[in-house]
Amino acid sequence: MKAAVYYENGGPEVLRYEDVPDPACHPKGVIIRVEAIAIEGGDTLNRFGGPLVTKPHIVGYQAAGEIIEVGAEVTHLKVGQKVATVNNFGSHAALRSVPARNCWPVPEGYDIAKASAIPVTFGTAHDCLFEYGRMKAGEIVLVQAGASGVGVAAIQLARRAGAKMILATASSDERLERLKPLGMTAGINYRVNEVPREVRRLTDNHGADVVVDSVGGSTLQGSINSLAYRGRVSMVGAAGREPMVVDVGSMMGGNRGLSGVFLGAEIMTDRVHDMIQGLIDDAARGELEVVIDRTFPLSEAAAAHAYIESRAAVGRVVLVP
């Protein structure tokens, strides 16, 4: 099969489009013919500095496609079924071997490319807001990196849950403008504005009750400084690639909270599995919008990764084998 692989960590240029052996089907897994690959921020981070579990390594969490082989112990999935999948690596390829537990059926007729982008992206946003952020109707939400895949999902989920105000940050006014139809109340261009100061101004000095922060680094301190009394930050990922250095003492006076969020730690649980299936079904009914900024052929995976790292995208970037 064809795959985008690399032999050492580095920038997008390390990716090569090569022939590699077809994957084997585990008795508790399936093989899918990949039709769409949603590139996650974690994919670019792993390419840059994560472990090479295989060599050459095929990076990637999310992909969707058609099941072409079912393991001997799998009874709830069948050949020909369309599924969205998640695994620790292996998405950037024409075929993928995944545990059956990490598959979610895609409703008939729903866009397979959009389905590929839901499990990690929307599942992470959901956990950041509700499981760990404990968001309630009437609260103010700040979404750092609002134009990212998780950001786009968090804005919509917060709106659906009855947020009083949804603030979002991005690197340009143009990107922020594209977030308004999704439910953003006001945008903050972090290149020209100090985020905590703008949050205070926009909220009449109340601050944000819940912050979703997928950037980390120095941005994380800004998220903490943006919190309302008893506000909560859900920190997920490290898109900024900076050290996580924060003043946790600044949280005490306001009885504020900081939670680290990693969907993968609970992805095999019934709670998360059912939550993700519900999000896929909601999107298929038109209740949630998966925003795909651009699509690249798998052979141009290096260009796709470079485009993501340019911070020009709004939503997800997808590869097609």
LINMO-V647605 format. One record per residue. PHI is phi in radians with two decimals (none if undefined). Layout:
phi->PHI
phi->PHI
This chain:
phi->none
phi->-1.58
phi->-2.70
phi->-1.64
phi->-2.22
phi->-2.55
phi->-1.92
phi->-2.68
phi->-1.23
phi->2.78
phi->-1.27
phi->-0.96
phi->-1.15
phi->-1.31
phi->-1.24
phi->-2.22
phi->-1.77
phi->-2.42
phi->-1.49
phi->-2.36
phi->-1.09
phi->-1.13
phi->-1.31
phi->-1.59
phi->-1.62
phi->-1.32
phi->-0.97
phi->-1.80
phi->-2.32
phi->-2.42
phi->-1.95
phi->-2.00
phi->-1.49
phi->-1.23
phi->-1.96
phi->-2.75
phi->-2.18
phi->-1.59
phi->-1.36
phi->-1.62
phi->-1.00
phi->-1.10
phi->-1.13
phi->-1.22
phi->-1.15
phi->-1.16
phi->-1.07
phi->-1.26
phi->-2.71
phi->-1.48
phi->-1.20
phi->-1.58
phi->-1.15
phi->-2.19
phi->-2.50
phi->-1.16
phi->-1.74
phi->-1.88
phi->-1.44
phi->2.14
phi->-1.52
phi->-1.94
phi->-2.79
phi->-2.31
phi->3.04
phi->-1.82
phi->-1.21
phi->-2.01
phi->-2.68
phi->-2.14
phi->-1.15
phi->-1.08
phi->-1.71
phi->-1.69
phi->-2.07
phi->-1.73
phi->-2.19
phi->-2.48
phi->-1.05
phi->1.68
phi->-1.38
phi->-1.58
phi->-2.45
phi->-1.69
phi->-2.33
phi->-2.40
phi->-2.69
phi->-1.14
phi->-2.84
phi->1.74
phi->-1.36
phi->-1.41
phi->-2.73
phi->-1.34
phi->-2.26
phi->-2.51
phi->-1.79
phi->-2.43
phi->-1.08
phi->-1.04
phi->-1.15
phi->-1.71
phi->-2.08
phi->-2.26
phi->-1.01
phi->-1.74
phi->-0.97
phi->-1.01
phi->1.60
phi->-1.38
phi->-0.99
phi->-1.16
phi->-1.14
phi->-1.18
phi->-1.05
phi->-1.10
phi->-1.67
phi->-1.56
phi->-0.95
phi->-1.28
phi->-1.14
phi->-1.31
phi->-1.09
phi->-1.13
phi->-1.05
phi->-1.09
phi->-1.13
phi->-1.06
phi->-1.37
phi->-1.90
phi->-1.20
phi->-1.92
phi->-1.41
phi->0.88
phi->-1.14
phi->-2.17
phi->-0.98
phi->1.58
phi->-1.61
phi->-1.74
phi->-2.07
phi->-1.99
phi->-1.97
phi->-1.27
phi->0.97
phi->-1.09
phi->-1.53
phi->-1.26
phi->-1.04
phi->-1.13
phi->-1.09
phi->-1.04
phi->-1.17
phi->-1.10
phi->-1.04
phi->-1.17
phi->-1.18
phi->-1.16
phi->-1.08
phi->-1.11
phi->-1.51
phi->1.55
phi->-1.04
phi->-1.22
phi->-2.61
phi->-2.14
phi->-1.75
phi->-2.51
phi->-1.90
phi->-2.80
phi->-1.51
phi->-2.72
phi->-1.13
phi->-1.10
phi->-1.18
phi->-1.10
phi->-1.03
phi->-1.29
phi->-1.59
phi->-1.07
phi->-1.12
phi->-1.47
phi->2.24
phi->-1.15
phi->-1.40
phi->-2.63
phi->-1.92
phi->-2.22
phi->-1.40
phi->-1.26
phi->-1.33
phi->-2.13
phi->-2.25
phi->-1.40
phi->-1.05
phi->-1.02
phi->-1.13
phi->-1.17
phi->-1.06
phi->-1.09
phi->-1.14
phi->-1.26
phi->-1.91
phi->0.94
phi->1.26
phi->-1.30
phi->1.60
phi->-1.69
phi->-1.30
phi->-2.36
phi->-2.13
phi->-1.80
phi->-2.16
phi->-1.78
phi->-1.71
phi->1.26
phi->1.00
phi->-1.18
phi->-1.10
phi->-1.09
phi->-1.12
phi->-1.09
phi->-1.14
phi->-1.08
phi->-1.22
phi->-1.57
phi->-1.28
phi->-1.39
phi->-1.03
phi->1.10
phi->-1.26
phi->-2.26
phi->-1.84
phi->-1.80
phi->-1.73
phi->-2.40
phi->1.46
phi->-2.56
phi->-1.05
phi->-1.31
phi->0.99
phi->-1.97
phi->-1.07
phi->-1.50
phi->-2.01
phi->-2.35
phi->-1.64
phi->-1.22
phi->-1.08
phi->-1.21
phi->-1.57
phi->-1.19
phi->-1.04
phi->-1.80
phi->0.87
phi->-1.62
phi->-2.25
phi->-2.30
phi->-2.10
phi->-1.45
phi->-2.16
phi->-2.42
phi->-1.00
phi->-1.04
phi->-1.16
phi->-2.21
phi->-1.18
phi->-1.53
phi->-1.38
phi->-1.07
phi->-1.00
phi->-1.25
phi->-1.02
phi->-1.21
phi->-1.08
phi->-1.13
phi->-1.07
phi->-1.09
phi->-1.17
phi->-1.09
phi->-1.13
phi->-1.09
phi->-1.13
phi->-1.12
phi->-1.48
phi->1.50
phi->-1.47
phi->-2.34
phi->-1.95
phi->-1.56
phi->-1.64
phi->-1.88
phi->-1.33
phi->-2.59
phi->-2.12
phi->-2.12
phi->-1.19
phi->-0.98
phi->-1.11
phi->-1.92
phi->-1.03
phi->-1.07
phi->-1.16
phi->-1.13
phi->-1.11
phi->-1.12
phi->-1.13
phi->-1.03
phi->-1.29
phi->-1.32
phi->1.06
phi->-1.69
phi->-1.34
phi->-2.13
phi->1.59
phi->-1.70
phi->-1.87
phi->-2.08
phi->-1.84
phi->-2.19
phi->-1.07
